[in-house]
Amino acid sequence: MNENDHSQPVSDAPVEQAAEVVSLEDRVVQLEQEKNDLRERMLRVAAEFENWKKRSRKDQEDAQFRVKEQILKDVIEVADNLERAISSMTDASDSKAVKDGVGLVLRMFYQKLDRYDVKAFESKGKAFDPRLHEAVARVPSADVPVGGIVEELVKGYNLGDKLLRPASVVVAVAPPSAQPSPEAEAS
């Protein structure tokens, strides 16, 4: 054998390692690209979400405005009719005509409230209910049972099946018992 034949067999290890390094570098580049793509998608989704929130807020504000607008137009119409009633009055106005005119405006106003499912409820003569009534006074009464409503000072209203405003009422209490006077006991 030759002295030159003692050389080591040529190994493919450096070539394999180089190929593996190139493969890993390609994988790193690929992962970086995927990361950038995901980041861009995430930013787009976040921007779309912000735009959706802004649109939703704007839509909600528009809907609230339309509701307020319709209600206020109806209230303004009632105010216009009251102004007409006042301007048509003269010093020598017939009180019956004024009463009739105001009654007409009041009926129209109740029709407007009815359109929004607002209904007044009657309280006088009924039992006091703290969920529907606000007691502002108590008076002795022999005509109305204890805890009954003697007088309704301010009407209560429901909006649909919910209380919009409680009625302000006067509630009956037991009349003071007739105690014999000291003179009657002496006789």
Secondary structure, 3 states (H helix, E strand, C coil): CCHHHHCCCCCCHHHHHHHHHHHHHHHHHHHHHHHHHHHHHHHHHHHHHHHHHHHHHHHHHHHHHHHHHHHHHHHHHHHHHHHHHHHHCCCCCCHHHHHHHHHHHHHHHHHHHHHCCEEEECCCCCECCCCCEEEEEEEECCCCCCCEEEEEEECEEEECCEEEECEEEEEEECCCCCCCCHHHHHC
